[in-house]
Amino acid sequence: MVSNQVLQNTIEGIKEISHLELGIMDSDGREVAVTAPVFANAASAIPDFANSPADSQSAGPYQFFKVMDEQQLEYVIVVYGETDSSLLIGRMAAFQLKGLMSAFKERYDKDSFMKNLLLDNLLLIDIYSRAKKLHIASDAQRVVMIVETGFERDRNVLEVVQEFIGTTTTDFVTAVDESNVVVVKDLTDGSRIKDIEKTASAIDAHLRKLGISGVRIAYGTVVSEIKEVSRSYKEAKMALDVSKIFFEDRTVIAYNELGIGRLIYQLPIPLCKMFIREIFKGKNPEEFDQETLATINKFFENSLNVSETSRQLFIHRNTLVYRLDKLQKSTGLDLRVFEDAITFKIALMVVKYMKYMKQFEY
């Protein structure tokens, strides 16, 4: 449906050219958009005109014109003023409005198609037939981005992102739920992975510049068939969730950057609990003091290099060795041994995952 604001702008533009007052009414005679308060007396004549077979009709100073959509009366255009040009202007206005309706209807149909495509609500045969009907390329390279923001009651993030992306016939900006905006980006112009990240970062910067808080953007892998768009969407959705657990400081994240975090995210919680019990022998990793945790994290950051870790922690090498020995006694894992270090690192990530998922328990 064409918005009332667009209808108002359209007849205001026609008025500037023709110097005639115009009104758009529904089939019951209610005003939708008018250029002047002179159409009240025309309302009573519209129901009879709507039921007549005529496409246009005169009644006093008013000229009535039907605007049809698939054999259904959608609007009645009323031109006020008995002039030689009233008939011509009315027909031109009706033609213009019909064109607007077709354009908005196609846009709505494309948006509806893209939503159902993302959510896997279409059969394979329907995907290709509807894409062809809507003139959407089925073999273009695309990537799906999800834009999440904090709750902003006074901001329409969807419109902001649509305006930023621009009105292209190949890119789509839509929303499949109340919290996220989805961008289906066309890459047939030869865009590379770096270009995708650059676009995501530009959206992030633009939203923050407008004062929109809590921005986090994730994107999936590039797909070459329209039927695979839903896969890129699911990947972006997973990347968004995983980034909140293991990449809290990142505002832009790609699915292929998730690493082992992607595997841990798909583990069942009972299996995670059993793994932690086996590794830490009943000890809760959250009971480690801050000094120990800081030492562990810095040791991992420096690829198990004792000398570099002690230097960055401003402690003697022997002090670091003492801390690592103490940790080995309590857990049975020697972080200086690669296999034990990997086990310990995964265990800490599992604990972090469990802690995150605990907030969703009821």
ChimeraX attribute file (.defattr): number of C-alpha atoms within 10 A of each C-alpha:
attribute: neighborCount
match mode: 1-to-1
recipient: residues
	/A:1	12
	/A:2	14
	/A:3	10
	/A:4	12
	/A:5	10
	/A:6	13
	/A:7	19
	/A:8	17
	/A:9	14
	/A:10	16
	/A:11	23
	/A:12	21
	/A:13	13
	/A:14	19
	/A:15	17
	/A:16	10
	/A:17	10
	/A:18	13
	/A:19	11
	/A:20	21
	/A:21	22
	/A:22	30
	/A:23	24
	/A:24	28
	/A:25	23
	/A:26	20
	/A:27	19
	/A:28	16
	/A:29	22
	/A:30	17
	/A:31	18
	/A:32	17
	/A:33	21
	/A:34	21
	/A:35	18
	/A:36	12
	/A:37	11
	/A:38	13
	/A:39	22
	/A:40	10
	/A:41	11
	/A:42	22
	/A:43	16
	/A:44	13
	/A:45	15
	/A:46	24
	/A:47	13
	/A:48	11
	/A:49	21
	/A:50	22
	/A:51	10
	/A:52	11
	/A:53	7
	/A:54	11
	/A:55	14
	/A:56	19
	/A:57	15
	/A:58	15
	/A:59	11
	/A:60	10
	/A:61	13
	/A:62	22
	/A:63	23
	/A:64	29
	/A:65	26
	/A:66	27
	/A:67	24
	/A:68	17
	/A:69	12
	/A:70	6
	/A:71	7
	/A:72	9
	/A:73	14
	/A:74	17
	/A:75	24
	/A:76	28
	/A:77	27
	/A:78	29
	/A:79	28
	/A:80	21
	/A:81	16
	/A:82	15
	/A:83	11
	/A:84	8
	/A:85	11
	/A:86	22
	/A:87	18
	/A:88	11
	/A:89	19
	/A:90	23
	/A:91	20
	/A:92	13
	/A:93	23
	/A:94	22
	/A:95	16
	/A:96	15
	/A:97	22
	/A:98	18
	/A:99	12
	/A:100	17
	/A:101	20
	/A:102	14
	/A:103	14
	/A:104	15
	/A:105	14
	/A:106	14
	/A:107	16
	/A:108	14
	/A:109	14
	/A:110	20
	/A:111	16
	/A:112	13
	/A:113	18
	/A:114	24
	/A:115	21
	/A:116	15
	/A:117	22
	/A:118	22
	/A:119	14
	/A:120	16
	/A:121	13
	/A:122	16
	/A:123	10
	/A:124	12
	/A:125	9
	/A:126	13
	/A:127	19
	/A:128	17
	/A:129	12
	/A:130	15
	/A:131	16
	/A:132	12
	/A:133	9
	/A:134	14
	/A:135	13
	/A:136	15
	/A:137	14
	/A:138	15
	/A:139	12
	/A:140	15
	/A:141	20
	/A:142	25
	/A:143	25
	/A:144	29
	/A:145	30
	/A:146	27
	/A:147	28
	/A:148	21
	/A:149	19
	/A:150	12
	/A:151	13
	/A:152	13
	/A:153	7
	/A:154	7
	/A:155	12
	/A:156	10
	/A:157	21
	/A:158	17
	/A:159	13
	/A:160	15
	/A:161	20
	/A:162	17
	/A:163	11
	/A:164	13
	/A:165	16
	/A:166	12
	/A:167	11
	/A:168	9
	/A:169	11
	/A:170	15
	/A:171	16
	/A:172	21
	/A:173	23
	/A:174	19
	/A:175	17
	/A:176	14
	/A:177	9
	/A:178	8
	/A:179	13
	/A:180	20
	/A:181	21
	/A:182	27
	/A:183	24
	/A:184	21
	/A:185	20
	/A:186	22
	/A:187	20
	/A:188	12
	/A:189	8
	/A:190	9
	/A:191	13
	/A:192	11
	/A:193	14
	/A:194	9
	/A:195	12
	/A:196	19
	/A:197	17
	/A:198	13
	/A:199	15
	/A:200	24
	/A:201	17
	/A:202	13
	/A:203	21
	/A:204	23
	/A:205	15
	/A:206	15
	/A:207	20
	/A:208	14
	/A:209	10
	/A:210	10
	/A:211	11
	/A:212	19
	/A:213	15
	/A:214	15
	/A:215	16
	/A:216	24
	/A:217	28
	/A:218	28
	/A:219	30
	/A:220	27
	/A:221	19
	/A:222	20
	/A:223	20
	/A:224	16
	/A:225	13
	/A:226	22
	/A:227	19
	/A:228	17
	/A:229	25
	/A:230	22
	/A:231	21
	/A:232	22
	/A:233	25
	/A:234	19
	/A:235	23
	/A:236	27
	/A:237	23
	/A:238	20
	/A:239	26
	/A:240	27
	/A:241	15
	/A:242	24
	/A:243	25
	/A:244	15
	/A:245	18
	/A:246	18
	/A:247	16
	/A:248	10
	/A:249	10
	/A:250	12
	/A:251	20
	/A:252	23
	/A:253	23
	/A:254	22
	/A:255	21
	/A:256	13
	/A:257	12
	/A:258	17
	/A:259	9
	/A:260	11
	/A:261	19
	/A:262	19
	/A:263	10
	/A:264	19
	/A:265	19
	/A:266	11
	/A:267	13
	/A:268	10
	/A:269	16
	/A:270	9
	/A:271	9
	/A:272	17
	/A:273	13
	/A:274	11
	/A:275	15
	/A:276	20
	/A:277	12
	/A:278	11
	/A:279	16
	/A:280	16
	/A:281	12
	/A:282	11
	/A:283	14
	/A:284	11
	/A:285	16
	/A:286	11
	/A:287	9
	/A:288	12
	/A:289	9
	/A:290	10
	/A:291	9
	/A:292	16
	/A:293	14
	/A:294	12
	/A:295	17
	/A:296	21
	/A:297	13
	/A:298	19
	/A:299	24
	/A:300	16
	/A:301	12
	/A:302	14
	/A:303	13
	/A:304	18
	/A:305	13
	/A:306	17
	/A:307	16
	/A:308	16
	/A:309	23
	/A:310	20
	/A:311	12
	/A:312	11
	/A:313	14
	/A:314	10
	/A:315	12
	/A:316	13
	/A:317	15
	/A:318	12
	/A:319	11
	/A:320	22
	/A:321	15
	/A:322	12
	/A:323	15
	/A:324	20
	/A:325	16
	/A:326	14
	/A:327	17
	/A:328	15
	/A:329	11
	/A:330	11
	/A:331	15
	/A:332	14
	/A:333	20
	/A:334	17
	/A:335	21
	/A:336	18
	/A:337	10
	/A:338	12
	/A:339	12
	/A:340	15
	/A:341	19
	/A:342	14
	/A:343	13
	/A:344	20
	/A:345	15
	/A:346	16
	/A:347	19
	/A:348	15
	/A:349	17
	/A:350	21
	/A:351	18
	/A:352	17
	/A:353	22
	/A:354	20
	/A:355	12
	/A:356	15
	/A:357	13
	/A:358	11
	/A:359	8
	/A:360	7
	/A:361	6
	/A:362	4
